[in-house]
């Protein structure tokens, strides 16, 4: 069995896999060796681990993983992965982005896949039917846009997402809500249209905290997979110890 830890900007996801099957998942704000120990007690056959982090290195957690697992991987730009990484600066590539495209490639091998992660930031990444990752784009996420309008202007209020934003706002709060949320919808529709015109048999996967909301607003066949990054990390771990 495999222990998979994804330390993101806002939350930490921890999962247990048996080969490709996810047996357990939990989202937590912080992690510690003691917490990992409690999880693994329920899955005593867990022998391998992988950790991906966009935060500062947690030496206590890394030391625990090295000492208590037969084999352990800390994902980095030098970690072997089961795709061809063509990104121009692999050392600066976010590990969550890399894991997500590996997860997409695991779900749809030898296929053109557009991976859109809608969370604190919005990342749009592409992996082609030759299992090559050429790169992608990054833009602010939904709450980041709301906060930016409030923090970088003198008079605009801080607003929050609405379940059914109007096409146009009839007052300033409504204009902010409609502008931010519809702006993201138009942005994502634009990417999907451009890639579907360029790449044959394109698959689209949404992941991240706001994936469900935006997938329901877009007229395109979209797979929503909240566990895509975890699946990709597990695939990377299996690839390193197969």
C-alpha positions as CSV (number, residue, x, y, z in Angstrom):
1,X,0.0,0.0,0.0
2,X,1.0,3.6,-0.6
3,X,0.7,6.7,1.5
4,X,0.2,9.9,-0.6
5,X,0.5,13.4,0.9
6,X,-0.3,16.5,-1.1
7,X,0.5,19.7,0.8
8,X,-1.3,22.5,-1.0
9,X,-1.6,26.2,-0.4
10,X,-4.8,26.0,1.6
11,X,-5.2,22.4,2.6
12,X,-3.3,19.2,3.0
13,X,-4.7,16.0,1.5
14,X,-3.6,12.6,2.7
15,X,-4.6,9.3,1.1
16,X,-3.9,5.6,1.2
17,X,-3.8,3.6,-2.1
18,X,-3.7,-0.1,-2.8
19,X,-2.2,-0.1,-6.3
20,X,-4.5,2.3,-8.2
21,X,-7.5,2.0,-5.7
22,X,-7.8,4.8,-3.2
23,X,-8.9,3.3,0.2
24,X,-8.8,6.4,2.3
25,X,-8.7,10.2,2.0
26,X,-8.8,13.1,4.4
27,X,-8.2,16.9,4.1
28,X,-6.6,18.6,7.0
29,X,-5.1,22.1,7.7
30,X,-1.8,20.9,9.1
31,X,0.2,17.6,9.3
32,X,2.5,16.0,11.8
33,X,4.3,12.7,12.2
34,X,1.8,11.8,15.0
35,X,-1.1,12.3,12.6
36,X,0.5,10.2,9.9
37,X,1.2,7.5,12.5
38,X,-2.4,7.3,13.5
39,X,-3.5,7.0,9.8
40,X,-1.0,4.2,9.0
41,X,-2.0,2.2,12.1
42,X,-5.3,1.5,10.3
43,X,-3.4,0.4,7.2
44,X,-0.4,-1.6,8.5
45,X,0.6,-2.9,5.0
46,X,1.5,0.6,3.9
47,X,5.2,0.4,2.8
48,X,5.8,3.3,0.4
49,X,5.1,7.0,0.6
50,X,5.3,10.1,-1.5
51,X,5.0,13.7,-0.4
52,X,4.4,16.8,-2.6
53,X,4.5,20.2,-1.1
54,X,4.1,23.8,-2.3
55,X,5.0,25.1,1.2
56,X,8.3,25.1,3.0
57,X,9.9,21.7,3.7
58,X,8.7,20.1,6.9
59,X,11.8,18.3,8.1
60,X,10.0,16.5,10.9
61,X,7.5,14.9,8.5
62,X,10.2,14.1,5.9
63,X,12.4,12.5,8.6
64,X,9.4,10.4,9.8
65,X,8.6,9.2,6.3
66,X,12.3,8.2,5.6
67,X,12.5,6.3,8.9
68,X,9.2,4.5,8.8
69,X,8.6,3.5,5.2
70,X,10.5,1.0,3.1
71,X,10.7,3.5,0.3
72,X,9.8,7.2,0.3
73,X,9.8,9.9,-2.4
74,X,9.8,13.7,-1.9
75,X,8.6,15.0,-5.2
76,X,11.0,17.3,-6.9
77,X,11.9,18.5,-10.4
78,X,14.4,15.6,-10.6
79,X,11.9,12.8,-9.7
80,X,11.4,10.4,-12.5
81,X,7.8,10.6,-13.9
82,X,5.9,8.4,-16.4
83,X,5.4,11.2,-18.9
84,X,7.8,13.2,-21.0
85,X,8.2,16.6,-19.3
86,X,8.9,19.3,-21.9
87,X,8.4,22.2,-19.5
88,X,11.2,24.8,-20.0
89,X,11.9,25.3,-16.3
90,X,11.1,22.0,-14.5
91,X,12.7,23.2,-11.3
92,X,10.0,25.9,-11.0
93,X,7.1,23.8,-12.1
94,X,4.5,23.4,-9.4
95,X,4.4,19.8,-8.2
96,X,0.6,20.0,-8.0
97,X,0.5,20.8,-11.7
98,X,2.9,18.0,-12.5
99,X,1.0,15.5,-10.4
100,X,-2.3,16.6,-12.0
101,X,-1.1,16.0,-15.6
102,X,0.3,12.6,-14.6
103,X,-3.1,11.8,-13.0
104,X,-4.8,12.9,-16.3
105,X,-2.5,10.8,-18.3
106,X,-3.2,7.8,-16.0
107,X,-7.0,8.3,-16.5
108,X,-6.7,8.9,-20.3
109,X,-3.4,7.4,-21.6
110,X,-2.2,8.3,-25.1
111,X,-4.9,11.0,-25.3
112,X,-5.0,14.8,-25.7
113,X,-6.1,16.0,-22.3
114,X,-6.7,19.6,-21.0
115,X,-6.3,19.7,-17.2
116,X,-7.9,22.7,-15.4
117,X,-7.3,23.1,-11.7
118,X,-9.6,25.7,-10.2
119,X,-8.5,26.5,-6.7
120,X,-6.4,29.3,-5.1
121,X,-5.0,29.8,-8.6
122,X,-6.3,28.6,-11.9
123,X,-3.9,26.4,-13.8
124,X,-4.6,25.2,-17.4
125,X,-2.2,22.4,-18.5
126,X,-2.1,20.2,-21.5
127,X,-0.7,16.7,-22.1
128,X,-0.8,15.3,-25.6
129,X,-1.5,11.9,-27.1
130,X,2.2,11.2,-27.1
131,X,2.3,11.5,-23.3
132,X,4.2,14.8,-23.5
133,X,3.7,17.8,-21.3
134,X,4.6,21.0,-23.0
135,X,3.3,23.4,-20.4
136,X,0.3,25.5,-19.5
137,X,-0.9,28.8,-18.0
138,X,-1.6,30.2,-14.6
139,X,-4.1,32.9,-13.5
140,X,-5.6,34.1,-10.3
141,X,-8.3,31.9,-8.7
142,X,-11.8,33.1,-7.8
143,X,-11.2,34.4,-4.3
144,X,-7.9,35.9,-5.3
145,X,-9.8,38.0,-7.9
146,X,-12.4,39.1,-5.3
147,X,-9.7,40.1,-2.9
148,X,-7.6,41.9,-5.5
149,X,-10.5,44.1,-6.4
150,X,-11.0,45.0,-2.8
151,X,-7.3,45.4,-1.8
152,X,-6.0,47.2,-4.8
153,X,-8.8,49.8,-5.1
154,X,-10.0,52.5,-2.8
155,X,-13.7,51.9,-2.8
156,X,-14.7,48.5,-4.1
157,X,-16.1,46.2,-1.5
158,X,-15.0,42.6,-0.8
159,X,-17.5,40.3,-2.4
160,X,-17.9,36.5,-2.4
161,X,-19.1,33.9,-4.9
162,X,-22.7,33.6,-5.7
163,X,-24.3,30.3,-6.8
164,X,-26.1,31.8,-9.8
165,X,-24.3,35.0,-10.9
166,X,-26.3,37.3,-13.2
167,X,-24.9,38.0,-16.7
168,X,-24.6,41.7,-15.8
169,X,-24.6,43.3,-12.4
170,X,-27.2,46.0,-11.6
171,X,-25.1,47.5,-8.7
172,X,-21.5,47.5,-7.7
173,X,-21.5,44.3,-5.6
174,X,-23.4,42.5,-8.4
175,X,-21.0,43.9,-11.0
176,X,-18.1,42.5,-9.0
177,X,-19.7,39.1,-8.6
178,X,-20.8,38.8,-12.2
179,X,-17.5,40.2,-13.5
180,X,-15.3,37.8,-11.5
181,X,-17.4,34.6,-12.0
182,X,-18.5,35.2,-15.6
183,X,-15.0,36.3,-16.4
184,X,-13.7,32.9,-15.2
185,X,-16.4,31.1,-17.2
186,X,-15.5,32.9,-20.4
187,X,-11.8,32.3,-19.7
188,X,-12.3,28.6,-19.3
189,X,-14.6,28.3,-22.3
190,X,-12.0,30.1,-24.4
191,X,-9.3,27.6,-23.5
192,X,-11.6,24.7,-24.1
193,X,-12.7,26.0,-27.5
194,X,-9.1,26.8,-28.6
195,X,-7.7,23.4,-27.6
196,X,-10.7,21.5,-29.0
197,X,-10.1,23.3,-32.3
198,X,-6.4,22.4,-32.3
199,X,-6.3,18.9,-30.8
200,X,-8.4,15.9,-31.9
201,X,-10.5,13.9,-29.5
202,X,-9.7,16.3,-26.6
203,X,-10.6,15.3,-23.1
204,X,-11.1,17.9,-20.4
205,X,-10.7,17.3,-16.7
206,X,-11.5,19.8,-14.0
207,X,-10.1,19.5,-10.5
208,X,-9.7,21.8,-7.5
209,X,-12.1,23.3,-4.9
210,X,-14.2,25.2,-7.4
211,X,-14.2,22.6,-10.2
212,X,-17.8,21.4,-9.7
213,X,-19.3,25.0,-9.8
214,X,-17.6,25.9,-13.0
215,X,-18.0,22.5,-14.7
216,X,-21.8,23.0,-14.4
217,X,-21.6,26.4,-16.1
218,X,-19.8,25.2,-19.2
219,X,-21.4,23.5,-22.2
220,X,-18.8,20.8,-22.8
221,X,-18.3,17.2,-21.7
222,X,-16.1,17.6,-18.6
223,X,-14.8,15.0,-16.2
224,X,-14.6,16.4,-12.6
225,X,-12.1,14.6,-10.5
226,X,-11.3,16.1,-7.1
227,X,-8.6,13.4,-6.5
228,X,-6.7,13.9,-9.7
229,X,-3.5,15.2,-8.0
230,X,-3.5,12.3,-5.5
231,X,-3.9,9.8,-8.3
232,X,-1.0,11.4,-10.1
233,X,1.2,11.3,-7.1
234,X,0.3,7.6,-6.5
235,X,1.2,6.9,-10.1
236,X,4.5,8.6,-9.8
237,X,5.3,6.6,-6.6
238,X,4.3,3.3,-8.4
239,X,6.5,4.3,-11.4
240,X,9.5,4.9,-9.1
241,X,9.2,1.5,-7.3
242,X,7.7,-0.7,-10.0
